[in-house]
Amino acid sequence: MASLSSSSNKGSLVVKSSLIEPDGGSLVDLVVPEIQRAAKISEAEDNAKDGTLVNMSLPIVLAIDDEVKEKIGVSNDVALIGPNDDLVGILRSIEIYKHNKEERIARTWGTTAPGLPYVEEVITSAGNWLIGGDLEVLQPIKYNDGLDHYRLSPQQLRKEFDKRQADAVFAFQLRNPVHNGGFVKADDVPLDVRMEQHSKVLEDRVLDPETTIVAIFPSPMHYAGPTEVQWHAKARINAGANFYIVGRDPAGMGHPTEKRDLYDPDHGKKVLSMAPGLEKLNILPFRVAAYDTVEKKMAFFDPSRAKDFLFISGTKMRTYARTGENPPDGFMCPGGWQVLVKYYESLQAEDSPQKQTVLSA
């Protein structure tokens, strides 16, 4: 109950309440007045259709330990130093907050099971604090591995698309050697070999070099399935893509402790079709392809004549390359196949002296 007091001032009556003053001095009513409501609802719907909601499925964070946090103290800005002690950026108006590793892992992967590769390599040993702020990058990041010319920024990619007068851009992410039907999960093939193999695909004109751009997406694989594939798709919007081709089990992996896939193979494309903030991107599910033994080429799988199709797994393909056996004609372009054969031959050559040394010893 509020108590009221009144006072007379030249014949007028002033009534005052003893209610406490609002924080900040006055109340702000966040509810849109009824007369403006219809227009505001229409504006909100347009914003949602335009994809102005921000999709940020993967946390992009920088972990620091207690010692670094203490050194930063009350500073508002910090310099970012690369692995070679070179200055790479400035983080302004910083915030430091607790690195809740268990929550981060659970929200990103949907499990806290042991054996997740990115968790073991990056998160487990990371500091107990996260630092964020407004980032200024002083110069383009270079890896100096002979592949930096493939690492094109979104602006560079858009400029190249304009140069080629593209009226639509289709993005397809590969993390493995490409064959005529898409990609296989050969995670042991290093990046430089994969890029050489991709270049041979263009040389052999499996894909048209005039309408195909091969670029490296310098984001480490988390293998976080449907959560991560949203990040992959969102980044391609910034690079100018209208269409994103998504295959089976994108960014997926086998369960680290059980004999099954960690994610349902169809969930990635389903999530992309309804993910907030990605409405402007057209999602194209990639149909299953296999080697057609009748047509002697890769083709979309036809269940009505399943016996005519041969599924060549990544393990089988690597066995072919190691033993010098050629895959069926039409499975992969000749130039691309020779790149893989030479890579596995080099591994065998490296292993041979080691075996001889052991035997001699």
N, C-alpha and C positions, 0 to 999 in steps of 0.2 A: 504494500500500500504506500502511495506517495502522499506526503503531507503537503498542504497548500498554504501559502501565506498571501495576504492581500494588503495593499496599501493604497491610500487615496492621494492623487496628485492632480490638483486643480479640477476636482470634480470627476476625474477619470479613475477607473478601477483597474489596477494592474495585478494579474494573478501569476505567481511564479511557482514552479515546481522545485522540490528539493532533490530531484534526480541528479545523479553524478554526471558531469560533463563527458561527452564522448571523447574517446582517445583521438587526439589530433584536432579537437575543437568542434568538429561538425561531422554528421553522419553522411556517408556516401551511399546512395541507393543504387546497387548494381543491376537491379531489375529494370529492363527497358520499359519506359512508359507505354501504356497500351496503345496510344495513338501512333507510336513509332514501331510497334512490334512486327507488323506484317512486312514492312520494308526491311527491317533488320533480319528477319527470318530468311527472306529472299537473298539478302547479301551473304548470309552464312551458308546457304545452300550453294550459291555460286562459288564461294571459296572452296567448299569441299569438292565440287566438281572439277575445279581448276587444279586440284592437287596441292593446295597451299598448306595442307596439314604436313607436318614434318615427320617423316618416317626415319627413325634412328634406332634400328634393331640391335646393333652391336655397339657396346660402349667403346669409344675411342678415348683412352685414358693413359696417363703417364704415372707410373708408380714410383714412389721415393721411399727411402728408409728413414729411420729415426735420426740418423746423423745428418742427412741432407736437410730434413725438416728443421732441425735445430740451427743449421747454418743459415737457412733462409730467414729465420726469425720473423720480424715484422715487415720485411720488404714487400713492396707492392708489385715489383717486376723482377723477373729472373731471366738470365741468359740460358739458352739451351746449347749444349756442347755435344758434338758428334763423337763417334768412337775413336776418331783420330785427333781429338782435342781441338777440332775446328768449330768455330761459332756457326750455328745453323739457324738460330731463331731467337726471338724474344717472346716471353709469355708475360702479358701485362694484366694488371688488376687480378692477381692470382687468388685462388681459393684452394685451401688444403682440407681434405676431409678423409675420414676413415676408409680404408680399403677392406671392405667386407668381402673376403674372397669366396666364402661359401655361398653367399647370396648371388654374387656375380656369376659364379659357375652354374648354379641352379637355374638362374634366369636365362642364361645364354644357351646352355646345352640341354636343359630340361632334366638333368641328372647330375648327381655328384659322384657317380661311379668312378673308381680309380682307373687310371690308364688312358685318360683323354690326352692326346698328344700335345695340344696347345697349352693345356693346363699344366702339364708336367714340365714343359719347356719354358713357359713364360710366367704363369701366375703363381705357382707354388713357391718359387724362389724370389718373387717380387717383394717390394717393400710393403709396409703396413699402412701406407698413406697414398692418396691420389692427389695430384695437383692439376688444376685447370685454370683457364683464363683466356684472354684474347690473344690469339697467336699471330705473330708476324714471322714469316719465313724469309731469311736474309738472302738466300740463293737456292736455285733448284737443287734437290737432293740427288747426288750422284753415287752410284754403286761401284763405278770403275771396274766393271766386269766384262766390258766389251759389248754390253747389251743396252746401254743407256739410251741409245737412239730409238729403241722400242718403247721406252717409258715416256709416253706422250701425255701431257696434261690435258684436262678437259678443254681448255682454250685452244690448244694445239690441234686436238682432234676435231673440234668444231670448225676451225679454220680450214683443215684439210677436207672436211665434208663439203664446205662451201666451195672450195677450189674445184672439187669434182662435180659440183652442181647436183648434189644428192637431194632428192625430194623425199627420201625416207631412209632411215638408218636402222639396220637390224644388228643387234648385239648377241653374240654367242660366246660364252666363257668356256675355255678349255684349260684343264690343268694337267693334261697328258698328251701323248702323241696322237695325232689325228689320222684317222683312216677315212675311207670313202663313205662311211656311214655315221660319223660323229666322233666319239672319243671312247677310249678304254681306260680303265683304272690301273695305269702302270706308274705308280707313285715313285718308283725307284729310278726313273729316268730324269736326270738333272735338267735344269732350266735351259742351259745353253744348247744341249742336244735337242730338246723339244723345239726351241726356236729355229734351229737349223732345219729340222724336219718340217716345220711350218713353212719355211721359205721355199723348200723343195715342192711343197704342195702347190704354191703359187707358180713356181717355175714350170711345173708340169701341167699347169692350167686346170687342175682339179677345181680350183676357184679362180675367178677372173681377177688378175692383178689390178685391173683398172677400177674395179668396184669393191675390192677387198682391202681392208687395212688390218694388219696384224700389230697388236700393241700389248705391252705387258701392263697388267693391273697390279701395281706394287702394294698389295694388301695381303698380309700373311693369311693363309688358310687356317680357319678355326675348326673346320669340319663340324659346324654347328647346325647343319641341315636347314630346315625351314626358317630359322631365325637368321642365319647368315645370308641366305639367298636374297632376302629383302635388301640387305646392304649392297650386295652385288648388283641388284637391279637398280636401286636408287642412284648408285654411282654412275651407272650408264645413262640415266636421264640427264645428269649434269654434263655428261660428255656428248649429248646430242641424240641419243638413241630414241626412236619412236617405238621400236619393237624389241622385246627381249625373248629370246628362244631359251626355253628351260627344258632340260632333259629329266631322266629318271633319277630320283634320289640326289638332287643337287646339293653340293657341299656336304654330302652324307659320308658315313663311314660305318664299319662294322662295330657292333657293341664291344666295348673293351673287355668285358668279363663274360659275356654270353655269346653263344654261337647263333647270332641273328643280326640283322641290320639295326642300327641304333634308331633310325627313323623309318616311318612308312614311306616307301618310294614315291608315292603320289602326293604326299603332304606338301612338298615344296611348291609345286605348281598350283595346288589348291590355295595355299596361303598367299601366294603372289596375286591370285585373282581377286582377293578380297582385302589385301593389306591397305590400311589407311595411308594416304600420302602418295600412293603409287597409281592413282586412278588414270593419270594421263598416259601411262605406259601400257602398250598393248602386249599381252602375254601370249606367246605362241608355244604350246606344249610340243616337244619333239617326239615324233612317233618312233616306235621301236624299229631299228634297222638290223638286218642280218645279211649274211652272204647267200645270195640266190644261186644255188648250184645248177639250175636250169639255164638262167640268163647269164651266168658267169660274171656277176657283179653284185655290189651292195645294193640292197633294195629295202623298201619298207616291208616289214613282216606281214605275211598274209596267212592268217590262221586256217583258212580253208585248204591250204596246201603246205601245212607246217613241215612235212617231211622233206620238202625241197629246200629248206633253209638251214644254214649252218651258223651257229653262234660261236664265234671265235673269241674266247675270253682273253683278258689281259695276260693271264698265266700262259695260255696256249701261244699267244703272240710272242711272248718273251722266249718261250721254248724254241719256237721257230728261229728267232734271231740268234739265240745262243748256239744252236746246232748247225746254223747255216742253211737250214731248210727254208724254201720260199713258201709264202702263203699262197692260197689260190689266186689265180689271175683276176685282177679287178678288185681285190680286197683293199690294197693300198697302192698309191702311185709308186713306180719303181724308184724314183729318186729319194722319196721319203723313206722307203723301206731300207735302202742302202745306208742311210744315216744311222738307223737303229742297229743294223748289222755291224757296222764299223764300231759303234759304241760298245756292243757286247764283246766284240773281238778284242777291243782294248782292255776290257775288264779281265778277260781270260789271259791276255798277255801279262797283265800286272800280277795275276794270281800265280802264274807258272813259276817265276823265279822264287817266290815265297815258298812254294811247295818243295822245290828242289833244295832250298836251303834247309828246310826242316828235315828232309830225307838225308842230306849230307850230315847234319848234326847228329 
